[in-house]
């Protein structure tokens, strides 16, 4: 592993837990093209700050393989299934907490890591941005209002440039693309602020509907396999 992590968020996984999750995804799962942790961080950031509330049963297939086309991973037991899904959900909760309560400390995962060389750092940034774009592409039509907003479109452009989407068109190399990375923390917060009023309305409506219909000890309707009180009802 060419990447070391330094995590300080209250709901954050420990370094050992992040390495456990990364090892499962890349080595034990028998998946062909799973997300690594950098892509997963970008992907879940898009889901958290974007316009729609998307259930894990809808987005987990994208973690297992690009565009959700891969089959599920190989789990050795029900306990391992719960463990890995739990780690992924905790990782998402920690990002959400940081973006809600500690915005001044926000940094995407590659900025919280150390690397052996600049090439590895640029690759991590590119994968983060590709993960973010994957998050957009789950519900691309929902993102149209942001893309039609001048400031919003600029934030997505920076993410797309780092991802390499415009490499040939703009004749940029990886080093030039990486120069846009310094814009990403502010871009994430700007996107969050753009969608926040909309998300508050949707989340409150969904929360009330779940509270009326689902018991705290019932299985969560998101499909995670966990009890509602330990998952979306947390």
Secondary structure by P-SEA (a helix, b strand, c coil): ccbbbbbcccccccaaaaaaaaaaacccccccccccaaaaaaaaaaaaaccccccccccccccccccccccccccccaaaaaaaaaaaaaaaaaaaaaaccccccccccccccccccaaaaaaaaaaaaaaaaaaaaccccccccccccaaaaaaaaaaaaaacccccccccccccccccccccaaaaaaaaaaaaaaaaaaaaaaaaaaaacccccccccccccccccccccc
